[in-house]
Amino acid sequence: MKINKKSSQTFLVLVPHRDTRLVLRKYSAALFKEGYSGAYSFPWAAPLAALSCPLTGKELKHCAFTLREANKGKFSAEEAAAVEFSQGESALFGPRLDLVIPPAAFSGEKTTEKLVKLFSPPLIGACLLPAAEDEPAILPPPLSFGAAAVANMDWLSDEQSGGFCYTWKIGKLFWLPKAGR
């Protein structure tokens, strides 16, 4: 008897501009070449929070504005880090963001109710590792970017014959406003 277990989760993600994602794609390629098969199992985005349901457009705009103001328009990453992901089954590995997430980003009664968990440290996913696997020794390239967006991301994991299959869909992007607006 074959049993398929499917689980779906919703996340708030920070999506860097395409130019930054191209650099991250090369980093994932280097990780894959070194034998890390999960290098393409996660989009080049930074999960900021797990949510009970997606945020509305108004909530995403507020979050984008608050993140821009708190971080003075710049994001950077130089070190690698790992954070528990997918209920302890795996760890997400990638460049650790120097990012301030103020409580005001989730202000509002409905937004606060949707918040399940904040990810710490915030990092951009470059590789999904099984829980028992060691972190890669390959250092990520230094990143510095100002253009980014926030979005809801639906994550579906599907256990099939001993392995895992992951699919995701990133919703409409809400770009962080230009600094000073």
C-alpha positions, -999 to +999 in steps of 0.1 A: +000+000+000+015+033-011+007+063+011+013+098-001+015+125+026+010+160+013+014+191+034+009+227+025+023+257+042+022+295+035+051+318+040+059+355+037+090+358+016+114+385+005+122+381-031+154+399-043+156+415-077+163+393-107+200+404-109+206+392-074+187+359-081+211+353-111+241+354-087+223+331-063+215+307-092+253+304-098+258+297-061+232+270-062+249+255-092+282+253-073+264+236-044+248+211-068+281+204-084+295+195-050+268+169-045+240+189-026+209+176-045+186+201-027+203+231-044+173+237-067+146+226-042+138+261-030+133+294-048+159+322-044+138+340-018+141+346+020+113+331+041+105+358+067+076+341+085+053+311+084+016+321+081-017+305+089-031+320+057-019+344+030-016+381+037-038+405+018-024+430-007-028+458+018-009+439+045+019+431+020+022+467+010+024+477+047+051+451+053+071+462+022+070+498+034+080+489+069+109+467+058+122+494+035+121+520+062+137+498+089+165+487+066+172+521+051+168+508+016+197+483+015+200+446+021+233+426+023+245+391+030+280+378+034+279+347+056+261+314+052+236+301+077+210+273+081+175+275+096+151+247+105+125+243+077+095+221+070+088+209+106+123+197+113+125+174+082+150+197+066+171+228+069+172+257+046+207+269+038+219+301+021+233+336+025+223+351+059+206+385+054+216+415+075+179+423+079+158+441+105+122+429+107+104+454+130+073+443+149+055+471+130+058+450+098+031+427+113+010+453+130-027+451+127-050+425+145-056+404+114-019+403+104-008+394+139-033+365+140-019+351+107+017+350+120+028+315+131+066+318+132+094+342+124+125+327+107+157+335+125+182+341+111+166+354+079+184+339+049+179+335+012+173+299+003+200+284-019+198+248-008+174+225+010+193+200+032+180+169+049+179+174+086+209+151+092+231+165+064+261+188+072+261+224+060+281+230+028+315+245+032+312+266+001+307+302+011+281+323-007+291+354-027+288+387-009+254+403-018+242+438-016+209+449-031+182+474-027+155+462-051+133+435-035+097+425-031+075+407-005+050+381-015+030+351-002+045+317-011+026+285-010+048+255-003+037+219-009+057+189+001+047+155-012+063+124+003+068+097-024+085+064-020+110+074+006+120+107-010+104+142-009+091+163-038+086+200-032+067+225-052+060+262-046+042+291-060+051+327-052+021+351-054+020+386-066+051+406-058+048+438-038+079+458-045+095+477-016+091+514-023+121+534-033+141+547-003+129+581+009+093+577-002 
